[in-house]
Amino acid sequence: MRRFGIFAAVAALCLGAACSGSSTSDGDGPSGTADAVVLGFVNMEGAASGSFPEAATGARAAVELVNDELGGVDGRPLRLETCTTNGTPESSRSCAQKLLAADPVAVVSGIDLGADASVPLVTGAGVPYVSGSPTLAGELTTAGAFAFTGGTAADLLGIGDHLIERQRVRSIHVLHEDLPGLLNAAISAAGDIFRAKDVRVKLVAEKADAADFAPTLTAAAGGDPDALIVVFPAQACARVLRAAQSLGITTPTYYVGACASEGVVRGGGDSLAHAFFASGFLPVFDEGGGEDGQAFRDGVPRAQRSPVSLAAFSAVLNVARLLQDGTPPEPESLLAALRATKDEPGALAHPYTCDGRQLPLLQAVCNSHVRLLQHRDGGFADALGAWVSGARLNELVR
């Protein structure tokens, strides 16, 4: 496995799979008119192994904001053409073909674990492929793809930078999902980084559907590490938190952004005092974020406010604002505008620069920064008050 693929594969650990390739057009009234600017949106929904309808809710909330409050795009309404997949290559290719037939100015991805099959079709047609929550190598490395955050790859690098460069830890233990083939590559990549920084590392693997996380969490916390890192899908993170509560573990424990949701922290109890969550976005589920934050809360029901819905909301809004700044609503013009960005304000996120150099091994990433959050007083709060980037650690991966 090539080294950039390690971080892309680890990102996919934190998600699931879903539906069939059905396409719909969102936008009654003005946003459904013939002169609308079409934005494609692909997302996984409806499968037993994973479904992310909140991403589509976030995307629709951004379109409503653009049309109802910001006057559309160049005087024209924005229309979302959506297609759902089941995470297989076949369904993702089908969605790419359906969305391209609608002549979109760009295709925005919610979460799609079949994206490696669709990204080349979209970018090969000269249409930008955009994501706020990239998960696979194609979304992170393909020319013509643009990731407004680095997803779980940036989460892990940011956590590592905070622990190594700021906290000066000497030992980090990692509890992660057990996937055949990935473990050895992950150990090798982690070894490069931690050995270069003279930090001891221990990796403990477990199945995401394990009946009981207490034994492996006990093993991961054994030896009194300075910090724990947990890399699992959201549902498993919830069970890890409950296990930490029952075991009375007080080691500072860092979770990736997919786990920063109310459903995960419910039942975490006292363990939340020692839990931190990386996120590419500001914590605006309950308050803050100015007008954008309020529009997100107005358009997304509380039960669906998560890093997934926030990522889709932010990605759609970022594209719309580039088009509002005078970029002609055509794929080639948007491609040029994206490539020319430099410290462009990101919606509820760090400014982004799509020059292919923000994470050297992941050229599609436009922004490597994350916030570290804690769950306090019934909501997520900023733990540091500053952005953290692990880009310099990425340079240590050989």
Buried (B, 14 or more C-beta within 10 A) or exposed (E): BEBBBBBBBBBBBBBBBBBBBBBEBBBEEBBEEEEBBBBBBBBBBBBEEBBBBBBBBBBBBBBBBBBBEBEBBEEBBBBBBBBBBBBBBEBBBBBBBBBBEBEBBBBBBBBBBBBBBBBBBBBEBEBBBBBBBBBBBBBBBBEBBBBBBBBBBBBBBBBBBBBBBEEEBBBBBBBBBBBEEBBEBBBBBBEBBBEBBEBBBBBBBBEBEBEEBBEBBEBBBEEEBBBBBBBBBBBBBBBBBBBBBEBEBEBBBBBBBBBBBBEBBEEBEEBBEBBBBBBBBBBBBBEBBEEBBBBBBEBBEEEBBBBBBBBBBBBBBBBBBBBBEEBEBBBEBBBEBBBEBEEBEBBBBBBBBBEBEBBBBBBBBBBBBBBBBBBEEEBBBBBEEEBBBBBBBBEBBE
